[in-house]
Amino acid sequence: MAHIIRKTTGPHRGGIESTLKNFGTFVLIISILAAIAAFFISGEVTKDSTYDSWGEEGLSPFWLAASIWIPVQGFALFLFFNWTSQVVCLLKKIAGLPCGVEISEATPQISYSCSQCSQKVESYYRQCPACGAVLEGIVDEQENI
C-alpha cells in the first residue's frame, strides 16, 4: 500500500536576484547619506559662490534641490532593482529553478508524489498513474523517511 507524499519547499538563498535586491538597498542607503551631505553642503556655500544664495550662510538652491532629488532617485532605483529581482525570480520559478528571494506574497509550494515510484500525483488521486499503487492518505515528506 502506498501513500501520497507531501513536499513543501521554501525559498532558495543566493543567485542574481539576491544580488539585485541587496544592491537596491545599498543604493537607497547611499542616496540618503548623499542627500544629508548635500543638505549640509548647501549651508556651507557662501554668497561668493557661483550659485545664488539665501541669507548670509548661503543656503544654495542647487544643493537644497539636490538634497531632495537624490533620495527620490535612490528610492526609484531601489524599487527598480527590487522589481527586477522579482522578475528574475518568477522566470526561475517558471523554469523550475530555485529562487534566491521570496516573491511578494508568495506561499510555499506543495507538491505530491507517490511513495512507491516518486511519480508526481495530485492530492485527490486514489491510484498512481505510473505504477498503479493504491494511494491511501497523504503523509508529509519527513514522516515517510
Salt bridges, closest charged atoms under 4 A:
GLU17 OE1 - LYS92 NZ 3.03
GLU56 OE2 - LYS47 NZ 3.94
GLU102 OE2 - ARG13 NH2 3.79
ASP140 OD1 - ARG6 NE 2.69
